Amino acid sequence: MKIAVVAAMRIELMPTIRSLNATRHRVGTVDLYRGGPLTFTVGGIGSRVVDVTTALVDEIRPDALISTGVVGSLVAQLEVGRLILGGTPEVPADPTLLESSTRVSPEAHVGDVVSVPRVVVDPSERDRIRQAHPHALAVDMESAAIGSIARAHGLPFLVARTVLDTPDQPLASRYERLGSVATEILHRRVSIRAIVQDIQRARLAAARLARFFEGLSRALDGSGST
């Protein structure tokens, strides 16, 4: 079984790529990292992920598609580093893929991930999203787009993401542009210490993803998948 895995940013995938000793392949302008039955790529933030995911699917013809990376939790109980498995309100998780993944990580939380157009830092905005989507546990910016590609190609779909920030501990910035972050620092709206803490949280969340994909890779290899 071949599974394609798409993340928005390289930092989200690097611990996984290292732990699986994934090999890098260049296809056009897209880098693919193959580690056993899993092939990873960095798709970019938001809607930019569509072209890269489509290229990945066309290249390797996977048997399933996973959206991965970090999320902002909508509930306080989901702390930084917690694993979330599920689907989106538009494209539910494939039951077989979800069952296999929860066997790998039985401590994971199962629920929907809602895609939003920008990073959410306002707790009241999280509340509004949670009220609109009562089965949702977190928000990201890419899973809806990746799920739509899975549906268009008839592929089983799963969201496998870890918590980066919470309602009680939002990100220090939306990180929309380097210049805007510098301006926030200059005007003392954001501290360098807070940004460093965000980086540390991102590393923790990425390391947890690596453990999940290590387990999933072993499970797929053990089942005789090719």
C-alpha positions in Angstrom: 0.0 0.0 0.0 1.3 3.4 -1.0 0.2 6.4 1.0 0.9 10.0 0.0 1.3 12.5 2.9 1.2 16.2 2.5 2.3 18.9 5.0 2.3 22.7 4.6 5.8 23.4 5.9 9.2 21.6 5.9 9.6 22.0 9.6 6.5 19.8 10.2 8.1 16.9 8.2 11.8 17.0 9.0 11.8 14.8 12.1 9.7 12.2 10.2 11.9 12.3 7.2 15.0 11.7 9.4 13.4 9.0 11.5 12.3 7.0 8.4 15.5 7.6 6.5 13.3 8.9 3.7 15.0 9.4 0.3 14.5 12.5 -1.6 13.3 12.5 -5.2 12.7 15.6 -7.4 9.7 15.6 -9.7 9.5 18.8 -11.6 9.5 21.5 -8.9 8.3 19.2 -6.2 10.5 17.3 -3.7 9.2 13.9 -2.6 10.5 12.0 0.4 10.0 8.2 0.3 10.2 6.2 3.5 8.9 2.7 3.0 5.2 2.8 2.1 4.9 6.5 2.8 5.8 9.3 0.4 5.9 12.9 1.9 5.9 16.3 0.3 5.7 19.9 1.4 2.7 21.5 -0.2 2.7 25.1 1.1 0.3 27.0 3.2 -3.4 27.4 2.4 -4.6 27.0 -1.2 -1.1 26.6 -2.6 -1.2 23.0 -1.4 -3.6 22.1 -4.3 -1.1 22.1 -7.1 1.5 20.2 -5.2 -0.9 17.6 -3.9 -2.3 17.0 -7.4 1.3 16.6 -8.7 2.1 14.1 -6.0 -1.1 12.0 -6.7 -0.4 12.0 -10.4 3.2 11.0 -9.9 2.9 8.1 -7.4 -0.7 7.0 -7.8 -1.2 6.4 -4.1 -3.7 4.2 -2.5 -4.6 6.8 0.2 -3.9 10.5 1.0 -3.1 11.9 4.4 -3.0 15.6 5.4 -0.5 16.2 8.1 1.2 19.0 10.1 0.2 21.1 13.0 -3.1 22.5 14.1 -4.6 25.0 16.5 -6.8 23.2 19.0 -10.4 24.4 19.6 -10.7 22.8 23.1 -8.5 23.5 26.1 -8.1 19.8 26.9 -6.0 19.3 23.8 -2.5 20.3 24.8 0.5 21.0 22.6 1.8 17.8 21.0 -1.5 15.9 21.2 -2.2 13.8 18.1 -5.5 14.3 16.3 -6.9 11.8 13.8 -10.0 12.3 11.7 -11.3 14.0 8.6 -12.8 17.4 7.7 -16.5 18.5 7.8 -16.4 18.2 4.0 -14.5 14.9 3.6 -14.8 12.4 6.5 -11.9 10.1 7.4 -11.8 6.7 5.7 -12.9 4.2 8.3 -10.3 1.6 7.5 -7.4 4.1 7.5 -8.7 5.7 10.7 -8.9 2.3 12.4 -5.4 1.4 11.4 -4.1 4.7 12.6 -5.8 4.6 16.0 -4.3 1.1 16.5 -0.9 2.7 15.9 -1.7 5.6 18.3 -4.6 4.6 20.6 -4.1 7.7 22.7 -5.0 9.9 19.7 -8.0 12.2 19.8 -10.5 11.5 17.0 -12.5 14.4 15.4 -12.8 16.8 12.6 -10.3 19.5 11.6 -11.7 22.7 10.1 -9.7 24.6 7.5 -9.7 28.4 7.8 -8.2 31.1 5.6 -5.7 32.4 8.2 -4.1 31.5 11.5 -6.5 31.9 14.4 -5.1 33.7 17.5 -8.3 35.1 18.9 -9.9 32.8 21.5 -13.4 34.2 20.6 -12.8 33.2 17.0 -12.0 29.7 18.1 -15.3 29.7 20.0 -17.3 30.7 17.0 -15.7 27.9 14.9 -16.4 25.4 17.6 -20.0 26.4 17.8 -20.4 26.1 14.0 -18.6 22.7 13.9 -19.4 20.9 17.2 -17.5 17.8 16.1 -14.3 19.7 15.3 -11.3 19.5 17.5 -8.9 21.8 15.7 -8.2 24.2 12.8 -5.7 24.3 10.0 -5.4 25.9 6.6 -4.9 22.9 4.2 -6.8 19.8 5.1 -10.0 20.8 3.3 -8.1 21.3 0.1 -6.2 18.1 0.4 -9.4 16.2 1.2 -11.1 17.6 -1.9 -8.3 16.2 -4.0 -8.6 12.8 -2.3 -12.4 12.8 -3.0 -11.9 13.8 -6.6 -9.5 10.9 -7.1 -11.5 8.4 -5.1 -8.8 8.0 -2.5 -9.2 7.1 1.2 -8.4 10.2 3.2 -7.2 11.0 6.7 -6.1 14.0 8.7 -3.2 13.2 11.1 -2.0 16.3 12.8 -0.6 17.5 16.1 -1.5 20.5 18.3 0.7 23.5 18.0 -1.3 26.0 20.0 -4.4 26.1 22.2 -7.2 28.6 23.2 -5.2 29.3 26.4 -1.8 29.4 24.6 -2.3 30.9 21.1 0.5 31.7 18.7 2.4 34.9 19.3 1.7 36.0 15.7 -0.2 35.0 12.6 3.2 34.7 10.8 1.8 35.9 7.6 5.0 37.6 6.3 8.5 38.1 7.7 8.1 41.9 7.4 4.9 41.9 9.4 6.5 39.8 12.2 9.4 42.3 12.3 7.0 45.1 12.6 5.2 43.4 15.5 8.5 43.0 17.3 9.5 46.6 16.7 6.2 47.9 18.0 6.4 45.5 21.0 3.2 43.7 20.1 5.2 40.5 20.0 8.2 39.5 22.0 11.2 37.5 20.7 10.8 35.2 23.6 7.2 34.4 22.5 8.4 33.6 19.0 11.1 31.3 20.4 8.4 29.5 22.4 6.4 29.0 19.3 9.4 27.5 17.5 9.9 25.1 20.5 6.3 24.1 20.4 6.5 23.5 16.6 9.5 21.2 17.2 7.6 19.3 19.9 4.5 18.8 17.6 6.7 17.7 14.7 8.5 15.2 16.8 5.1 13.7 17.9 4.2 13.3 14.2 7.4 11.5 13.6 6.5 8.9 16.2 3.1 8.4 14.6 4.5 7.9 11.1 7.2 5.5 12.4 4.4 3.4 13.9 2.2 3.6 10.8 5.1 2.7 8.5 5.9 -0.4 10.7 2.2 -1.4 10.7 1.9 -1.1 6.9 5.2 -3.1 6.4 4.0 -5.7 8.8 0.8 -6.2 7.0 2.7 -7.1 3.8 1.9 -3.9 2.0 4.1 -2.9 -0.9 
